[in-house]
């Protein structure tokens, strides 16, 4: 009889651990998805602004935008692109 209770406790512990792990994995997945989605949206916005302000960007500029992994840097580029005094070249932007 004692073994049945030990098994039940172990089984309940496994289920609780599974549920907790599943919930944590779900939360992490949502956070990563939101971060990646934000990066994609910011990259697209920067590319559109560059195209509108400076014309169609070359492959080097496109690669620089696509490879950026920091939202803060993408926001900084957006701010610099929409400032009242705008550069007509992307060279100043990437070197800033």
N, C-alpha and C positions, 0 to 999 in steps of 0.2 A: 504494500500500500504506500509506503514512504517513497518507493521508486516512482510511482505514478505521480505523486506530488512534485518530486524533483523534476521529472520530465515535463510536467505541466508548467512549472516555473521556468524551465529552460526554454520551452517552446514559446511561452509568453514573452520572455526576454528577447528571443530571436525576432518575434513579430514586432515588438516595440522598436528594436534596433533597425529592422528593415524599414518600418514606417518612418523613423527619424531620418535614416539615410536617404530614403526616397524624397522626403520633404526638403532636406538640405540640398540634394542634387537638383531638384525642381527649382528651388530658389536660385541656386548658382546658375542654372541654365537660363533662367529668365534674365538675370543680371547680365550675363555674358551676351545674350541675344540683344538686350537693350543697348549695351555698349557698342556692339558691332553694327547694329542698325543706325545708331547715332553717327558712327564714323562714316558709314556709307552715305548717309544724307548730307553730312558736312562736306565730304569729298565732292559729291555731286554739286552742291551749292558753290563751292570754291571754283570748280571747273566752269560752271555756268557764268559766274561773275568774271573770271579771267577771260572767257570767250567774249563776253559782252564788252569788256573794257579794252582788251588788247588784241582781239581777233582770235582766230583758231590757234590754240597752243601747239607747240611742237611735241614730239614724243618724250623728250627729256622733262618738260614741264608736266605733262600728263603722268609720267612715272613718279615724279616727285610728289604730286598730289596723291596719287593712288597708294604710295608706300608710306604715307604719314599715318602714324598709329596713335598720336596724341590729339585728343579733342581740343585741348587748349591751344595748340599750335594752329589747327585749322580755324578756330575762332579768331585767332590773332591775324591770320592772313585775310579772313573775311573783313575784319575791322579795317585793316590797312587798304584793302581794295575799295571799300566804300567811303573812305575818308574824303572830305572835300578836295584836298590836294591829292590827285591821283597820279601815279606813275603810269606812263604808257608802255612800260616794259616790265616783264615779270622778273628780270634779273635783280632789281632792287628788292623785290618782295622776298625772294629766296635767300638773299644775303643779309636780310634784316635780322 
